[in-house]
Amino acid sequence: MIGIVFYLEEAYSTMCSAFVGDTLSELTYDARNLGATHIFVIDKTGKGKFYQHGDGEIVLEFWDSLDELEAAYKNIRFVYLENEKSLIGHTFYYLQDYDHPAEAIYITGPNSGSEDVLIGKSGDFVCIKDVADMWSKTALMLCLYHRKIS
């Protein structure tokens, strides 16, 4: 199982409902083509239940919080993607040197920085060398691509 995390409430705070559906559809398409089997949507809005998903090749799960997701999948390796500055104090890997586990869930913090996903977490901490910041979706896709070619 290879999963990625998407924050729905952040998407709704920055774009209209129609664009959120488009963004989730694009994320599903790209993630599937890069080898993901699951997308875990953190949905504090309650609006996720209205999203219809027609791609039978990738599992879409909705969760109220990242903590609930981590508790349910405690036997899967969690890989936290953050910028290098956010990883000060953690042992981390540069993506180019990272050896991906057989099963993993890849997580970034929300683009808004509204939730610090690293507090109290254990797992692998990974950053993209010489990149100070980038959109979460871009970081996830780069990570999935690296996994595919490694």
PyMOL CGO cylinders between C-alpha atoms (Angstrom):
from pymol import cmd
from pymol.cgo import CYLINDER

trace = [
    CYLINDER, 0.00, 0.00, 0.00, 1.29, 3.40, -1.01, 0.3, 1, 1, 1, 1, 1, 1,
    CYLINDER, 1.29, 3.40, -1.01, -0.73, 6.35, 0.20, 0.3, 1, 1, 1, 1, 1, 1,
    CYLINDER, -0.73, 6.35, 0.20, -0.65, 10.14, 0.24, 0.3, 1, 1, 1, 1, 1, 1,
    CYLINDER, -0.65, 10.14, 0.24, -2.49, 12.64, 2.43, 0.3, 1, 1, 1, 1, 1, 1,
    CYLINDER, -2.49, 12.64, 2.43, -4.59, 15.56, 1.11, 0.3, 1, 1, 1, 1, 1, 1,
    CYLINDER, -4.59, 15.56, 1.11, -6.03, 18.32, 3.35, 0.3, 1, 1, 1, 1, 1, 1,
    CYLINDER, -6.03, 18.32, 3.35, -9.55, 19.11, 2.15, 0.3, 1, 1, 1, 1, 1, 1,
    CYLINDER, -9.55, 19.11, 2.15, -10.29, 22.00, 4.51, 0.3, 1, 1, 1, 1, 1, 1,
    CYLINDER, -10.29, 22.00, 4.51, -7.32, 23.91, 3.17, 0.3, 1, 1, 1, 1, 1, 1,
    CYLINDER, -7.32, 23.91, 3.17, -8.51, 23.43, -0.39, 0.3, 1, 1, 1, 1, 1, 1,
    CYLINDER, -8.51, 23.43, -0.39, -11.92, 24.85, 0.49, 0.3, 1, 1, 1, 1, 1, 1,
    CYLINDER, -11.92, 24.85, 0.49, -10.35, 27.85, 2.19, 0.3, 1, 1, 1, 1, 1, 1,
    CYLINDER, -10.35, 27.85, 2.19, -8.44, 28.82, -0.95, 0.3, 1, 1, 1, 1, 1, 1,
    CYLINDER, -8.44, 28.82, -0.95, -10.78, 27.93, -3.84, 0.3, 1, 1, 1, 1, 1, 1,
    CYLINDER, -10.78, 27.93, -3.84, -14.42, 27.41, -4.75, 0.3, 1, 1, 1, 1, 1, 1,
    CYLINDER, -14.42, 27.41, -4.75, -16.12, 24.01, -4.50, 0.3, 1, 1, 1, 1, 1, 1,
    CYLINDER, -16.12, 24.01, -4.50, -15.89, 23.24, -8.23, 0.3, 1, 1, 1, 1, 1, 1,
    CYLINDER, -15.89, 23.24, -8.23, -12.12, 23.74, -8.19, 0.3, 1, 1, 1, 1, 1, 1,
    CYLINDER, -12.12, 23.74, -8.19, -11.74, 21.53, -5.12, 0.3, 1, 1, 1, 1, 1, 1,
    CYLINDER, -11.74, 21.53, -5.12, -13.36, 18.64, -7.00, 0.3, 1, 1, 1, 1, 1, 1,
    CYLINDER, -13.36, 18.64, -7.00, -11.12, 19.28, -9.98, 0.3, 1, 1, 1, 1, 1, 1,
    CYLINDER, -11.12, 19.28, -9.98, -8.04, 19.42, -7.77, 0.3, 1, 1, 1, 1, 1, 1,
    CYLINDER, -8.04, 19.42, -7.77, -8.93, 16.15, -6.05, 0.3, 1, 1, 1, 1, 1, 1,
    CYLINDER, -8.93, 16.15, -6.05, -9.60, 14.52, -9.44, 0.3, 1, 1, 1, 1, 1, 1,
    CYLINDER, -9.60, 14.52, -9.44, -6.23, 15.68, -10.75, 0.3, 1, 1, 1, 1, 1, 1,
    CYLINDER, -6.23, 15.68, -10.75, -4.48, 14.51, -7.58, 0.3, 1, 1, 1, 1, 1, 1,
    CYLINDER, -4.48, 14.51, -7.58, -6.14, 11.09, -7.88, 0.3, 1, 1, 1, 1, 1, 1,
    CYLINDER, -6.14, 11.09, -7.88, -5.12, 10.77, -11.53, 0.3, 1, 1, 1, 1, 1, 1,
    CYLINDER, -5.12, 10.77, -11.53, -1.51, 11.84, -10.97, 0.3, 1, 1, 1, 1, 1, 1,
    CYLINDER, -1.51, 11.84, -10.97, -1.05, 9.79, -7.79, 0.3, 1, 1, 1, 1, 1, 1,
    CYLINDER, -1.05, 9.79, -7.79, -2.42, 6.63, -9.43, 0.3, 1, 1, 1, 1, 1, 1,
    CYLINDER, -2.42, 6.63, -9.43, -0.14, 7.05, -12.44, 0.3, 1, 1, 1, 1, 1, 1,
    CYLINDER, -0.14, 7.05, -12.44, 2.85, 7.43, -10.10, 0.3, 1, 1, 1, 1, 1, 1,
    CYLINDER, 2.85, 7.43, -10.10, 2.05, 4.27, -8.15, 0.3, 1, 1, 1, 1, 1, 1,
    CYLINDER, 2.05, 4.27, -8.15, -0.13, 5.35, -5.22, 0.3, 1, 1, 1, 1, 1, 1,
    CYLINDER, -0.13, 5.35, -5.22, -2.88, 2.97, -4.18, 0.3, 1, 1, 1, 1, 1, 1,
    CYLINDER, -2.88, 2.97, -4.18, -4.59, 5.19, -1.57, 0.3, 1, 1, 1, 1, 1, 1,
    CYLINDER, -4.59, 5.19, -1.57, -5.41, 8.84, -1.01, 0.3, 1, 1, 1, 1, 1, 1,
    CYLINDER, -5.41, 8.84, -1.01, -6.24, 9.78, 2.56, 0.3, 1, 1, 1, 1, 1, 1,
    CYLINDER, -6.24, 9.78, 2.56, -8.27, 12.98, 2.76, 0.3, 1, 1, 1, 1, 1, 1,
    CYLINDER, -8.27, 12.98, 2.76, -8.18, 14.87, 6.04, 0.3, 1, 1, 1, 1, 1, 1,
    CYLINDER, -8.18, 14.87, 6.04, -11.62, 16.48, 6.04, 0.3, 1, 1, 1, 1, 1, 1,
    CYLINDER, -11.62, 16.48, 6.04, -12.58, 18.76, 8.91, 0.3, 1, 1, 1, 1, 1, 1,
    CYLINDER, -12.58, 18.76, 8.91, -15.23, 20.41, 6.72, 0.3, 1, 1, 1, 1, 1, 1,
    CYLINDER, -15.23, 20.41, 6.72, -17.62, 17.46, 6.33, 0.3, 1, 1, 1, 1, 1, 1,
    CYLINDER, -17.62, 17.46, 6.33, -17.87, 18.28, 2.62, 0.3, 1, 1, 1, 1, 1, 1,
    CYLINDER, -17.87, 18.28, 2.62, -15.83, 15.28, 1.46, 0.3, 1, 1, 1, 1, 1, 1,
    CYLINDER, -15.83, 15.28, 1.46, -18.88, 13.03, 1.59, 0.3, 1, 1, 1, 1, 1, 1,
    CYLINDER, -18.88, 13.03, 1.59, -20.20, 14.88, -1.45, 0.3, 1, 1, 1, 1, 1, 1,
    CYLINDER, -20.20, 14.88, -1.45, -17.22, 14.01, -3.62, 0.3, 1, 1, 1, 1, 1, 1,
    CYLINDER, -17.22, 14.01, -3.62, -17.92, 11.18, -6.05, 0.3, 1, 1, 1, 1, 1, 1,
    CYLINDER, -17.92, 11.18, -6.05, -14.92, 9.12, -7.01, 0.3, 1, 1, 1, 1, 1, 1,
    CYLINDER, -14.92, 9.12, -7.01, -15.05, 6.95, -10.12, 0.3, 1, 1, 1, 1, 1, 1,
    CYLINDER, -15.05, 6.95, -10.12, -11.48, 5.64, -10.26, 0.3, 1, 1, 1, 1, 1, 1,
    CYLINDER, -11.48, 5.64, -10.26, -11.60, 2.05, -9.05, 0.3, 1, 1, 1, 1, 1, 1,
    CYLINDER, -11.60, 2.05, -9.05, -7.81, 1.72, -9.15, 0.3, 1, 1, 1, 1, 1, 1,
    CYLINDER, -7.81, 1.72, -9.15, -7.13, 3.98, -6.17, 0.3, 1, 1, 1, 1, 1, 1,
    CYLINDER, -7.13, 3.98, -6.17, -8.78, 3.92, -2.74, 0.3, 1, 1, 1, 1, 1, 1,
    CYLINDER, -8.78, 3.92, -2.74, -10.07, 7.22, -1.40, 0.3, 1, 1, 1, 1, 1, 1,
    CYLINDER, -10.07, 7.22, -1.40, -10.57, 7.39, 2.38, 0.3, 1, 1, 1, 1, 1, 1,
    CYLINDER, -10.57, 7.39, 2.38, -11.85, 10.34, 4.41, 0.3, 1, 1, 1, 1, 1, 1,
    CYLINDER, -11.85, 10.34, 4.41, -10.57, 11.00, 7.93, 0.3, 1, 1, 1, 1, 1, 1,
    CYLINDER, -10.57, 11.00, 7.93, -11.38, 13.68, 10.52, 0.3, 1, 1, 1, 1, 1, 1,
    CYLINDER, -11.38, 13.68, 10.52, -7.75, 14.04, 11.60, 0.3, 1, 1, 1, 1, 1, 1,
    CYLINDER, -7.75, 14.04, 11.60, -4.23, 12.93, 10.84, 0.3, 1, 1, 1, 1, 1, 1,
    CYLINDER, -4.23, 12.93, 10.84, -4.00, 11.39, 14.33, 0.3, 1, 1, 1, 1, 1, 1,
    CYLINDER, -4.00, 11.39, 14.33, -6.95, 9.08, 13.57, 0.3, 1, 1, 1, 1, 1, 1,
    CYLINDER, -6.95, 9.08, 13.57, -5.35, 8.00, 10.30, 0.3, 1, 1, 1, 1, 1, 1,
    CYLINDER, -5.35, 8.00, 10.30, -2.03, 7.28, 12.01, 0.3, 1, 1, 1, 1, 1, 1,
    CYLINDER, -2.03, 7.28, 12.01, -3.75, 5.23, 14.74, 0.3, 1, 1, 1, 1, 1, 1,
    CYLINDER, -3.75, 5.23, 14.74, -5.62, 3.14, 12.16, 0.3, 1, 1, 1, 1, 1, 1,
    CYLINDER, -5.62, 3.14, 12.16, -2.52, 2.45, 10.04, 0.3, 1, 1, 1, 1, 1, 1,
    CYLINDER, -2.52, 2.45, 10.04, 0.08, 2.09, 12.80, 0.3, 1, 1, 1, 1, 1, 1,
    CYLINDER, 0.08, 2.09, 12.80, 1.75, -0.85, 11.00, 0.3, 1, 1, 1, 1, 1, 1,
    CYLINDER, 1.75, -0.85, 11.00, 2.50, 1.23, 7.89, 0.3, 1, 1, 1, 1, 1, 1,
    CYLINDER, 2.50, 1.23, 7.89, 5.57, 3.49, 7.71, 0.3, 1, 1, 1, 1, 1, 1,
    CYLINDER, 5.57, 3.49, 7.71, 4.70, 7.19, 7.77, 0.3, 1, 1, 1, 1, 1, 1,
    CYLINDER, 4.70, 7.19, 7.77, 6.98, 9.44, 5.73, 0.3, 1, 1, 1, 1, 1, 1,
    CYLINDER, 6.98, 9.44, 5.73, 6.79, 13.16, 6.52, 0.3, 1, 1, 1, 1, 1, 1,
    CYLINDER, 6.79, 13.16, 6.52, 7.84, 15.48, 3.69, 0.3, 1, 1, 1, 1, 1, 1,
    CYLINDER, 7.84, 15.48, 3.69, 8.83, 18.93, 4.87, 0.3, 1, 1, 1, 1, 1, 1,
    CYLINDER, 8.83, 18.93, 4.87, 11.29, 21.66, 4.02, 0.3, 1, 1, 1, 1, 1, 1,
    CYLINDER, 11.29, 21.66, 4.02, 14.72, 21.32, 5.59, 0.3, 1, 1, 1, 1, 1, 1,
    CYLINDER, 14.72, 21.32, 5.59, 14.20, 24.26, 7.94, 0.3, 1, 1, 1, 1, 1, 1,
    CYLINDER, 14.20, 24.26, 7.94, 11.14, 22.54, 9.47, 0.3, 1, 1, 1, 1, 1, 1,
    CYLINDER, 11.14, 22.54, 9.47, 13.19, 19.39, 10.11, 0.3, 1, 1, 1, 1, 1, 1,
    CYLINDER, 13.19, 19.39, 10.11, 15.79, 21.01, 12.38, 0.3, 1, 1, 1, 1, 1, 1,
    CYLINDER, 15.79, 21.01, 12.38, 16.02, 18.79, 15.44, 0.3, 1, 1, 1, 1, 1, 1,
    CYLINDER, 16.02, 18.79, 15.44, 14.91, 15.66, 13.55, 0.3, 1, 1, 1, 1, 1, 1,
    CYLINDER, 14.91, 15.66, 13.55, 17.07, 13.06, 11.88, 0.3, 1, 1, 1, 1, 1, 1,
    CYLINDER, 17.07, 13.06, 11.88, 16.12, 13.35, 8.23, 0.3, 1, 1, 1, 1, 1, 1,
    CYLINDER, 16.12, 13.35, 8.23, 16.96, 12.14, 4.74, 0.3, 1, 1, 1, 1, 1, 1,
    CYLINDER, 16.96, 12.14, 4.74, 17.28, 14.04, 1.52, 0.3, 1, 1, 1, 1, 1, 1,
    CYLINDER, 17.28, 14.04, 1.52, 14.84, 12.60, -1.01, 0.3, 1, 1, 1, 1, 1, 1,
    CYLINDER, 14.84, 12.60, -1.01, 17.63, 11.77, -3.45, 0.3, 1, 1, 1, 1, 1, 1,
    CYLINDER, 17.63, 11.77, -3.45, 19.21, 9.47, -0.81, 0.3, 1, 1, 1, 1, 1, 1,
    CYLINDER, 19.21, 9.47, -0.81, 16.00, 8.02, 0.64, 0.3, 1, 1, 1, 1, 1, 1,
    CYLINDER, 16.00, 8.02, 0.64, 15.29, 4.28, 0.42, 0.3, 1, 1, 1, 1, 1, 1,
    CYLINDER, 15.29, 4.28, 0.42, 11.49, 4.01, 0.27, 0.3, 1, 1, 1, 1, 1, 1,
    CYLINDER, 11.49, 4.01, 0.27, 9.81, 1.33, 2.42, 0.3, 1, 1, 1, 1, 1, 1,
    CYLINDER, 9.81, 1.33, 2.42, 7.67, -1.32, 0.70, 0.3, 1, 1, 1, 1, 1, 1,
    CYLINDER, 7.67, -1.32, 0.70, 4.53, 0.26, 2.17, 0.3, 1, 1, 1, 1, 1, 1,
    CYLINDER, 4.53, 0.26, 2.17, 4.26, 3.90, 3.15, 0.3, 1, 1, 1, 1, 1, 1,
    CYLINDER, 4.26, 3.90, 3.15, 1.96, 6.83, 3.67, 0.3, 1, 1, 1, 1, 1, 1,
    CYLINDER, 1.96, 6.83, 3.67, 3.47, 10.14, 2.54, 0.3, 1, 1, 1, 1, 1, 1,
    CYLINDER, 3.47, 10.14, 2.54, 2.42, 13.25, 4.43, 0.3, 1, 1, 1, 1, 1, 1,
    CYLINDER, 2.42, 13.25, 4.43, 3.13, 16.94, 4.02, 0.3, 1, 1, 1, 1, 1, 1,
    CYLINDER, 3.13, 16.94, 4.02, 1.89, 19.68, 6.25, 0.3, 1, 1, 1, 1, 1, 1,
    CYLINDER, 1.89, 19.68, 6.25, -0.92, 21.82, 4.86, 0.3, 1, 1, 1, 1, 1, 1,
    CYLINDER, -0.92, 21.82, 4.86, 0.33, 24.57, 2.52, 0.3, 1, 1, 1, 1, 1, 1,
    CYLINDER, 0.33, 24.57, 2.52, -1.00, 27.14, 4.97, 0.3, 1, 1, 1, 1, 1, 1,
    CYLINDER, -1.00, 27.14, 4.97, 1.18, 25.82, 7.78, 0.3, 1, 1, 1, 1, 1, 1,
    CYLINDER, 1.18, 25.82, 7.78, -1.96, 25.69, 9.92, 0.3, 1, 1, 1, 1, 1, 1,
    CYLINDER, -1.96, 25.69, 9.92, -1.09, 22.28, 11.33, 0.3, 1, 1, 1, 1, 1, 1,
    CYLINDER, -1.09, 22.28, 11.33, 2.34, 21.18, 12.52, 0.3, 1, 1, 1, 1, 1, 1,
    CYLINDER, 2.34, 21.18, 12.52, 2.36, 17.53, 11.48, 0.3, 1, 1, 1, 1, 1, 1,
    CYLINDER, 2.36, 17.53, 11.48, 5.77, 16.85, 13.02, 0.3, 1, 1, 1, 1, 1, 1,
    CYLINDER, 5.77, 16.85, 13.02, 4.96, 17.39, 16.70, 0.3, 1, 1, 1, 1, 1, 1,
    CYLINDER, 4.96, 17.39, 16.70, 5.19, 14.07, 18.52, 0.3, 1, 1, 1, 1, 1, 1,
    CYLINDER, 5.19, 14.07, 18.52, 5.50, 12.04, 15.32, 0.3, 1, 1, 1, 1, 1, 1,
    CYLINDER, 5.50, 12.04, 15.32, 7.69, 9.09, 14.54, 0.3, 1, 1, 1, 1, 1, 1,
    CYLINDER, 7.69, 9.09, 14.54, 8.50, 7.79, 11.12, 0.3, 1, 1, 1, 1, 1, 1,
    CYLINDER, 8.50, 7.79, 11.12, 10.85, 8.94, 8.40, 0.3, 1, 1, 1, 1, 1, 1,
    CYLINDER, 10.85, 8.94, 8.40, 11.47, 12.64, 7.82, 0.3, 1, 1, 1, 1, 1, 1,
    CYLINDER, 11.47, 12.64, 7.82, 12.40, 13.58, 4.26, 0.3, 1, 1, 1, 1, 1, 1,
    CYLINDER, 12.40, 13.58, 4.26, 13.13, 16.84, 2.46, 0.3, 1, 1, 1, 1, 1, 1,
    CYLINDER, 13.13, 16.84, 2.46, 14.04, 17.85, -1.06, 0.3, 1, 1, 1, 1, 1, 1,
    CYLINDER, 14.04, 17.85, -1.06, 17.58, 19.25, -0.98, 0.3, 1, 1, 1, 1, 1, 1,
    CYLINDER, 17.58, 19.25, -0.98, 18.06, 22.92, -1.87, 0.3, 1, 1, 1, 1, 1, 1,
    CYLINDER, 18.06, 22.92, -1.87, 14.32, 23.63, -2.09, 0.3, 1, 1, 1, 1, 1, 1,
    CYLINDER, 14.32, 23.63, -2.09, 13.11, 26.04, 0.58, 0.3, 1, 1, 1, 1, 1, 1,
    CYLINDER, 13.11, 26.04, 0.58, 9.40, 25.65, -0.09, 0.3, 1, 1, 1, 1, 1, 1,
    CYLINDER, 9.40, 25.65, -0.09, 6.91, 24.19, -2.57, 0.3, 1, 1, 1, 1, 1, 1,
    CYLINDER, 6.91, 24.19, -2.57, 3.25, 23.25, -2.80, 0.3, 1, 1, 1, 1, 1, 1,
    CYLINDER, 3.25, 23.25, -2.80, 2.31, 20.05, -0.97, 0.3, 1, 1, 1, 1, 1, 1,
    CYLINDER, 2.31, 20.05, -0.97, 0.92, 18.37, -4.10, 0.3, 1, 1, 1, 1, 1, 1,
    CYLINDER, 0.92, 18.37, -4.10, 4.16, 19.02, -5.97, 0.3, 1, 1, 1, 1, 1, 1,
    CYLINDER, 4.16, 19.02, -5.97, 6.27, 17.58, -3.16, 0.3, 1, 1, 1, 1, 1, 1,
    CYLINDER, 6.27, 17.58, -3.16, 4.08, 14.47, -2.98, 0.3, 1, 1, 1, 1, 1, 1,
    CYLINDER, 4.08, 14.47, -2.98, 4.26, 13.89, -6.73, 0.3, 1, 1, 1, 1, 1, 1,
    CYLINDER, 4.26, 13.89, -6.73, 8.06, 14.32, -6.73, 0.3, 1, 1, 1, 1, 1, 1,
    CYLINDER, 8.06, 14.32, -6.73, 8.31, 11.81, -3.90, 0.3, 1, 1, 1, 1, 1, 1,
    CYLINDER, 8.31, 11.81, -3.90, 6.08, 9.28, -5.71, 0.3, 1, 1, 1, 1, 1, 1,
    CYLINDER, 6.08, 9.28, -5.71, 8.13, 9.77, -8.87, 0.3, 1, 1, 1, 1, 1, 1,
    CYLINDER, 8.13, 9.77, -8.87, 11.39, 9.21, -6.96, 0.3, 1, 1, 1, 1, 1, 1,
    CYLINDER, 11.39, 9.21, -6.96, 9.88, 6.06, -5.46, 0.3, 1, 1, 1, 1, 1, 1,
    CYLINDER, 9.88, 6.06, -5.46, 8.94, 4.84, -8.94, 0.3, 1, 1, 1, 1, 1, 1,
    CYLINDER, 8.94, 4.84, -8.94, 12.40, 5.32, -10.44, 0.3, 1, 1, 1, 1, 1, 1,
    CYLINDER, 12.40, 5.32, -10.44, 14.42, 4.15, -7.41, 0.3, 1, 1, 1, 1, 1, 1,
]
cmd.load_cgo(trace, "trace")
